[in-house]
Amino acid sequence: MKEFVINGIKVRPGQSLNIDIAIARLPTHTLIDLPVFIKRAKEDGPVVLISGGVHGDEINGIIAVRKMLDEEDLNPIKGTLILMPLVNVYGFLSSSRTFPDGRDLNRSFPGSKKGSLASQIAFILSNEIIPLIDYGLDIHTGGRMLSNYPQIRVDYKDKKGMELANAFGTHFILNSPHIDKSFRKEAFKRKKTILVYEGGESMRLDDYAVEEAIAGTKRMLVHLGMLEESALPKKTIMLKESSWSRAKVSGIFNSTVTLGDEVKKGQMLAKISDPFGQVKVPVKATYNGHIIGLNNNPVVNAGDALVHIGRS
C-alpha cells in the first residue's frame, strides 16, 4: 500500500489518528493548532477531505463535520477520510467570517509561508492537505441573516465534479464557476475535485442543513466505494444560473415564499413597507425558478439582496 504521511506523521492502514498542525499564536502567545482527524481503511482507495469552518462564523459546517467524526458507520472500508471540522480558528473565536485583519481565507490561496494569517493557513492547506486528497467536500452556509437551502455548487464543466454532485444528491446542484484564489480552485488547478455544500445561515444552527450535509456525504462515499451502507438516492434539480432579487426601496421586508419553493415569473415573492403603512412595494419574480436563498432580516435597505432564485 502507498505511504500516507501528513505533517510528518505516518498513518498506517487501518489506523485512525488525530493530528494537530501548529499554525500561529494569538497575541497572548497561546498556540493555535489546526486539528486534523484521519480515518484510514486497511484497503487502499480514494482520499477524501471533509472540511468545515473555512469561514469562522459558518457554524453548521463545523457541527456537520464534528457529527461525522462520531458516526460509527462513517468508517471507510477502503481509502482514507480526512476530517477538518474547524479550519478558521481565528474567525470562530471572534464569530467572524474573516481573520482579524479582515482577510478571507477562501480568497487567499495558494497562500504564502510568510504572508498574512489567512495566507499562512492557505499555504498549509495547499501544501499539506491538497496534495494528499483525490476529492473533497467543503461545507459552507449563507451569510449573516441570509439562509441557503441545501445545495451543491460545482462548475458544470468539471465532469468528475458533476458525477460527485449527483452522487451527493441534495435538493439543488448550482452551476458555480471556480472563483480565483479559492480553496476549490486551488484544488482544481492541482487536478483535485472539491465540491462546495451550502446550507443554512451563519451564526445560526440549522438541523436540517446539517442532516443534509451528513446524508449527502454518505451517499457520495458510497458512490466512491468507501462505504458499504446503502444510500437512498434523492431527487436533485439542476440549476444553470441564479441571481438575487434586490430591494428597490428601504423598509420592512416580509417574504411570502419559503426556501425550496418553485416560483413563476411575475409571482409575488415579498412586500416591503414602511413602519407607518404609507408605502407598500411588491417584490416579484422576474423569471421562473426555485428559491435557493432568502434574506431573514426584517429591516432592509434599498439594494439589499432579498431572494435568491436559481433557474434550470
SVG drawing of the C-alpha trace seen along z (x, -y; Angstrom):
<svg xmlns="http://www.w3.org/2000/svg" viewBox="-51 -57 59 61">
<polyline fill="none" stroke="black" stroke-width="0.4" points="0.0,0.0 1.1,-3.5 2.6,-5.5 0.3,-8.2 2.1,-11.0 0.6,-14.2 2.6,-16.8 5.5,-14.4 3.4,-11.7 2.8,-8.4 -0.7,-7.0 -0.8,-3.2 -3.5,-1.2 -6.5,-0.6 -5.3,-3.4 -7.3,-6.5 -5.2,-9.4 -5.8,-13.0 -3.1,-15.4 -2.6,-19.0 -0.8,-21.2 0.7,-24.2 -0.3,-27.4 0.4,-30.5 -0.1,-32.2 -2.7,-34.6 -1.4,-38.0 -1.4,-36.3 1.2,-33.8 -1.4,-31.0 -0.6,-28.4 -3.3,-27.9 -3.5,-24.4 -5.3,-23.2 -6.9,-19.9 -7.0,-17.2 -8.7,-13.8 -7.8,-10.8 -9.6,-7.6 -7.7,-5.2 -9.0,-1.8 -6.9,1.3 -7.6,1.3 -6.3,-1.4 -8.9,-3.7 -9.7,-7.3 -8.6,-10.0 -11.5,-12.4 -11.4,-15.6 -14.4,-16.8 -13.9,-20.4 -16.0,-22.9 -15.4,-26.4 -13.3,-27.9 -15.4,-30.9 -15.3,-31.0 -19.0,-32.1 -20.4,-29.3 -21.3,-27.0 -23.4,-24.4 -20.4,-23.1 -18.4,-22.8 -21.3,-20.9 -21.8,-18.6 -18.1,-17.5 -18.0,-17.1 -21.0,-14.8 -19.4,-12.8 -16.4,-12.2 -18.9,-10.4 -20.7,-8.5 -19.8,-4.8 -21.0,-4.0 -18.6,-6.6 -15.5,-4.4 -14.3,-3.7 -14.0,-0.1 -11.4,-1.4 -9.5,-4.6 -9.0,-7.4 -11.1,-10.2 -9.5,-13.4 -11.9,-15.4 -11.3,-19.1 -14.3,-20.4 -12.8,-23.9 -10.3,-25.3 -10.6,-29.0 -10.0,-29.0 -9.4,-32.8 -12.8,-33.5 -14.5,-31.1 -13.1,-32.8 -14.3,-36.2 -17.6,-35.0 -16.3,-36.3 -16.2,-35.1 -12.7,-36.5 -9.4,-36.8 -8.5,-39.6 -7.0,-41.6 -10.2,-41.2 -8.8,-38.7 -11.0,-35.9 -9.2,-32.5 -11.3,-31.4 -9.7,-34.2 -6.1,-33.6 -5.0,-30.5 -2.4,-29.2 -1.1,-31.3 2.4,-32.2 4.5,-30.9 5.4,-34.5 2.1,-36.2 -0.9,-37.2 -2.5,-34.8 -5.1,-33.7 -2.3,-33.3 -0.3,-31.2 -3.2,-28.8 -4.0,-28.7 -0.3,-27.8 -0.6,-24.9 -3.8,-23.6 -2.2,-23.9 1.0,-22.1 0.0,-19.7 -3.6,-18.7 -4.5,-19.2 -1.6,-17.0 -2.9,-14.1 -6.5,-14.1 -8.4,-13.0 -11.7,-14.6 -13.2,-16.9 -16.4,-18.5 -16.2,-22.0 -19.2,-22.8 -20.5,-26.4 -23.6,-28.4 -25.1,-31.7 -24.1,-35.0 -25.5,-36.9 -29.3,-36.7 -29.0,-35.1 -30.1,-31.5 -29.3,-29.0 -31.4,-25.9 -29.2,-22.8 -27.3,-22.9 -24.1,-21.7 -22.1,-24.2 -19.9,-22.9 -18.6,-24.0 -20.7,-22.2 -17.5,-22.0 -15.9,-19.7 -17.1,-16.2 -15.9,-14.4 -17.3,-17.2 -20.7,-16.7 -20.5,-13.0 -19.9,-13.5 -22.5,-16.3 -25.2,-13.9 -24.0,-11.2 -24.2,-13.6 -27.8,-14.3 -29.2,-17.1 -32.0,-19.4 -30.2,-21.5 -27.0,-21.5 -26.0,-25.0 -23.6,-25.8 -20.8,-27.8 -17.5,-28.5 -14.3,-28.4 -13.5,-31.6 -9.9,-32.9 -7.8,-32.2 -10.5,-30.0 -9.8,-26.6 -11.9,-24.9 -10.0,-26.5 -6.6,-25.8 -7.5,-22.1 -8.9,-22.1 -5.6,-23.5 -3.9,-20.5 -6.4,-18.1 -8.3,-17.5 -12.1,-17.9 -13.7,-19.8 -17.5,-20.3 -19.0,-23.2 -22.1,-22.4 -24.2,-25.4 -26.9,-25.1 -28.4,-27.4 -27.0,-30.8 -24.0,-31.9 -24.2,-32.1 -27.4,-30.1 -27.7,-26.3 -29.9,-24.6 -30.5,-21.0 -31.9,-20.2 -28.9,-21.7 -26.6,-19.7 -28.5,-16.5 -28.5,-17.0 -24.7,-17.6 -24.2,-14.3 -26.6,-12.3 -25.2,-13.6 -21.6,-12.9 -22.6,-9.3 -24.2,-9.0 -21.0,-10.4 -18.8,-8.0 -21.0,-5.0 -20.6,-6.1 -16.8,-6.1 -16.9,-2.6 -15.7,-3.8 -18.8,-2.8 -21.0,0.3 -24.1,-1.3 -26.9,-1.5 -27.8,-5.2 -31.2,-6.1 -30.9,-8.4 -32.5,-11.8 -34.1,-13.9 -31.8,-16.7 -32.7,-19.8 -30.0,-21.2 -29.8,-24.9 -27.7,-26.5 -27.7,-30.0 -29.0,-32.2 -29.5,-35.8 -30.7,-37.8 -33.9,-39.9 -32.9,-43.2 -34.8,-45.8 -35.9,-48.8 -36.7,-50.7 -35.8,-50.6 -38.3,-49.3 -39.8,-46.3 -39.3,-43.1 -42.0,-40.4 -41.4,-37.4 -44.4,-35.4 -42.2,-32.5 -40.0,-29.9 -36.8,-28.2 -37.1,-25.5 -40.3,-26.9 -40.8,-26.8 -41.9,-30.2 -43.2,-31.6 -42.3,-34.8 -44.4,-37.6 -45.3,-35.8 -45.3,-37.8 -42.2,-37.0 -42.4,-39.6 -43.6,-43.0 -41.6,-46.0 -43.4,-48.5 -42.6,-51.5 -43.3,-51.4 -46.4,-53.6 -48.2,-51.7 -47.9,-54.5 -45.6,-52.7 -46.1,-49.1 -43.8,-47.9 -44.2,-44.3 -41.2,-42.2 -42.0,-39.9 -40.1,-37.1 -38.5,-38.2 -38.3,-34.6 -39.4,-31.0 -37.1,-29.2 -36.6,-27.9 -35.9,-29.7 -32.4,-28.7 -31.6,-31.7 -33.6,-34.1 -32.9,-37.2 -34.2,-36.7 -33.6,-40.3 -37.0,-42.1 -35.5,-45.5 -33.7,-46.1 -32.2,-49.0 -32.5,-49.7 -30.2,-47.5 -30.1,-44.7 -30.3,-41.1 -33.7,-39.6 -34.5,-36.4 -32.0,-34.2 -33.6,-32.4 -32.0,-29.6 -33.2,-28.6 -32.7,-25.5"/>
</svg>
